[in-house]
Amino acid sequence: MQEVNVGIIGLGNVGSGTLAILTENAEQIGLKLGFPLRVKALCSRSIGVKRRQKVMDSVLRTEDWREVVAHPEVDIVAELVGGTTVAREIIDAAIAHKKSVVTANKELMALCGAEIWDRAIAAGINLAMEASVAGGIPIHTVLREGISGDRVTTLYGILNGTSNYILTEIEKHGSSFDDVLKEAQRLGYAEADPSADVDGYDARSKLAILAALAFGEKITPSDIYTEGIRRILPLDFQYAHKLGHTIRLICGAHQTPSGLILSVRPALIPQATILAGVQGAYNAVWVRGKYGADTFYYGRGAGASPTGVAVVSDLMRVAREIRCGSPERVSPFAHERLGEYKPIPVTLQHSAYYLRFRVVDRPGIIASLAGVLAGKQISLEAVLQLPSDNRQDLPFVITVEPTSEQSLREALGEMSAHDFLVEPPFAMPMEKSL
Ligand SMILES: NC(=O)c1ccc[n+]([C@@H]2O[C@H](COP(=O)([O-])OP(=O)(O)OC[C@H]3O[C@@H](n4cnc5c(N)ncnc54)[C@H](OP(=O)(O)O)[C@@H]3O)[C@@H](O)[C@H]2O)c1
């Protein structure tokens, strides 16, 4: 059968991983497809100084992405540049040229994926974005195909490998956030500017995409309450362990009778739950369906090869559809709105909470904090204090029974006025067994 041709734009981590797999694994890929999948054009700004991959001389090598998109023999454009400006232009131009697109771009798809999908459908081309969330885990395919017959009620993910690496290193070695971050940067696990990872923005883009796929709703990053991991101290793990829990940056989407609550935030999760076993830079997604109950997906969240596999598999899927005739499709982002999955504020969430205080010790502190909680109808569950000699910065923890986040925030606001606090109280939800 006649070959399908690919143009790759962006030869960084993901682009070079993709190219390596396409060339090294070409024979297997051809056998699986029943026809060859060929690289026809390569583009990157510094293509001249890029190590020359083993590609045939007939492959176009260019610094100008427009040449790839306009190339008459390129059937599928792989956008592996990233960001929301040039990447958007590349995808728009590919759609205008009626070329199918494969992208790994979570940021762009989270911001305007629904709109891009609508245009792709109108143009009769295909769009695939498996690599945009949880690199090596085929979670898009799971949600769009594998369990698409179910009705998802809850989705939890660990979707940022850098944050998970930092948290599990703090947990294992008791080192501070700053020290672990520096080590992660030295090892290349964290960017020089780590904000997107440790402040939760990268995970937020991924959750926006996954929640859209899981619930068939148009969800944007601004619908998601986001909090990073900078305030986590080694002692939070000590207290969490005493409570039979650990701490992870949890991306959560769960359906309530009034709508969808979406958040990316550090949370206590029971040590016995399967998500607690996710260590280092790994990612995981746990999904509960109304009919099929629980399923769990685990793998590498990033890296040239795992993400390259996701891109190549997308290229194969799109190539198959090009050869066999592309079926009419429905955008994964927004079915006709049913209303039941409308995002609602996180302040409507009900949960048990872990509250950690650092105080200048003096009598009556617990009584005054308990008084604030009682004033908001919040029931105190336990008070924990590990031995410490530092009376000027004495940590302790209060756990409270399930309450609304709104009441909790009001209580924290009142507590913050107390002059015995070294810093504002730090709160994390305590998730039930997942
Ligand atoms: N890294 C991962 O593990 C991973 C995992 C999942 C998803 N992703 C997503 O994959 C995408 C790519 O990430 P990456 O880590 O591979 O990025 P990267 O290493 O920074 O690579 C980006 C590439 O795009 C090229 N580029 C940038 N602007 C260009 C332009 N105007 N014209 C032509 N080429 C241009 C760069 O060329 P030069 O090198 O010549 O400057 C470089 O080759 C992003 O959307 C990212 O979010 C990455």
The ligand as an SDF file (V2000), in Angstrom:
LIG
                    3D

 48 52  0  0  0  0  0  0  0  0999 V2000
   10.0460   17.1220   27.0580 N   0  0  0  0  0  0  0  0  0  0  0  0
    9.1260   16.2130   27.3610 C   0  0  0  0  0  0  0  0  0  0  0  0
    9.4180   15.1780   27.9470 O   0  0  0  0  0  0  0  0  0  0  0  0
    7.6940   16.4440   26.9530 C   0  0  0  0  0  0  0  0  0  0  0  0
    6.7040   15.5200   27.3790 C   0  0  0  0  0  0  0  0  0  0  0  0
    5.3860   15.6840   26.9410 C   0  0  0  0  0  0  0  0  0  0  0  0
    5.0760   16.7670   26.1310 C   0  0  0  0  0  0  0  0  0  0  0  0
    6.0470   17.6770   25.7780 N   0  0  0  0  0  0  0  0  0  0  0  0
    5.6640   18.7780   24.8970 C   0  0  0  0  0  0  0  0  0  0  0  0
    6.3370   18.5950   23.6650 O   0  0  0  0  0  0  0  0  0  0  0  0
    6.6090   19.8560   23.0560 C   0  0  0  0  0  0  0  0  0  0  0  0
    8.0980   19.9660   22.7500 C   0  0  0  0  0  0  0  0  0  0  0  0
    8.8220   19.8630   23.9770 O   0  0  0  0  0  0  0  0  0  0  0  0
   10.3990   19.6150   24.0010 P   0  0  0  0  0  0  0  0  0  0  0  0
   10.7390   19.2810   25.4010 O   0  0  0  0  0  0  0  0  0  0  0  0
   10.8060   18.6950   22.9180 O   0  0  0  0  0  0  0  0  0  0  0  0
   10.9190   21.1030   23.6620 O   0  0  0  0  0  0  0  0  0  0  0  0
   12.3850   21.5550   23.2120 P   0  0  0  0  0  0  0  0  0  0  0  0
   13.3820   20.5330   23.6250 O   0  0  0  0  0  0  0  0  0  0  0  0
   12.5490   22.9460   23.6880 O   0  0  0  0  0  0  0  0  0  0  0  0
   12.3010   21.5440   21.6170 O   0  0  0  0  0  0  0  0  0  0  0  0
   11.6240   22.4850   20.8740 C   0  0  0  0  0  0  0  0  0  0  0  0
   12.0760   22.4290   19.4400 C   0  0  0  0  0  0  0  0  0  0  0  0
   11.2930   23.3320   18.6880 O   0  0  0  0  0  0  0  0  0  0  0  0
   12.1620   24.0610   17.8260 C   0  0  0  0  0  0  0  0  0  0  0  0
   11.5870   25.3680   17.5470 N   0  0  0  0  0  0  0  0  0  0  0  0
   11.2340   26.3370   18.4040 C   0  0  0  0  0  0  0  0  0  0  0  0
   10.7370   27.3930   17.7480 N   0  0  0  0  0  0  0  0  0  0  0  0
   10.7750   27.0830   16.4330 C   0  0  0  0  0  0  0  0  0  0  0  0
   10.4120   27.7580   15.2390 C   0  0  0  0  0  0  0  0  0  0  0  0
    9.9010   28.9920   15.2590 N   0  0  0  0  0  0  0  0  0  0  0  0
   10.5890   27.1450   14.0560 N   0  0  0  0  0  0  0  0  0  0  0  0
   11.1270   25.8930   14.0240 C   0  0  0  0  0  0  0  0  0  0  0  0
   11.4870   25.1940   15.1140 N   0  0  0  0  0  0  0  0  0  0  0  0
   11.3240   25.7830   16.3130 C   0  0  0  0  0  0  0  0  0  0  0  0
   13.4540   24.1640   18.5760 C   0  0  0  0  0  0  0  0  0  0  0  0
   14.4620   24.4120   17.6290 O   0  0  0  0  0  0  0  0  0  0  0  0
   15.9670   24.7940   18.0240 P   0  0  0  0  0  0  0  0  0  0  0  0
   16.4750   23.6830   18.8860 O   0  0  0  0  0  0  0  0  0  0  0  0
   16.6450   24.8050   16.7250 O   0  0  0  0  0  0  0  0  0  0  0  0
   15.9060   26.1050   18.7150 O   0  0  0  0  0  0  0  0  0  0  0  0
   13.5380   22.7660   19.1910 C   0  0  0  0  0  0  0  0  0  0  0  0
   14.0600   21.8660   18.2760 O   0  0  0  0  0  0  0  0  0  0  0  0
    6.0820   20.8920   24.0450 C   0  0  0  0  0  0  0  0  0  0  0  0
    4.7790   21.2420   23.6850 O   0  0  0  0  0  0  0  0  0  0  0  0
    6.0890   20.1490   25.3770 C   0  0  0  0  0  0  0  0  0  0  0  0
    5.1530   20.6610   26.2880 O   0  0  0  0  0  0  0  0  0  0  0  0
    7.3290   17.5260   26.1770 C   0  0  0  0  0  0  0  0  0  0  0  0
  1  2  1  0
  2  3  2  0
  2  4  1  0
  4  5  1  0
  4 48  2  0
  5  6  2  0
  6  7  1  0
  7  8  2  0
  8  9  1  0
  8 48  1  0
  9 10  1  0
  9 46  1  0
 10 11  1  0
 11 12  1  0
 11 44  1  0
 12 13  1  0
 13 14  1  0
 14 15  2  0
 14 16  1  0
 14 17  1  0
 17 18  1  0
 18 19  2  0
 18 20  1  0
 18 21  1  0
 21 22  1  0
 22 23  1  0
 23 24  1  0
 23 42  1  0
 24 25  1  0
 25 26  1  0
 25 36  1  0
 26 27  1  0
 26 35  1  0
 27 28  2  0
 28 29  1  0
 29 30  1  0
 29 35  2  0
 30 31  1  0
 30 32  2  0
 32 33  1  0
 33 34  2  0
 34 35  1  0
 36 37  1  0
 36 42  1  0
 37 38  1  0
 38 39  2  0
 38 40  1  0
 38 41  1  0
 42 43  1  0
 44 45  1  0
 44 46  1  0
 46 47  1  0
M  CHG  2   8   1  16  -1
M  END
$$$$
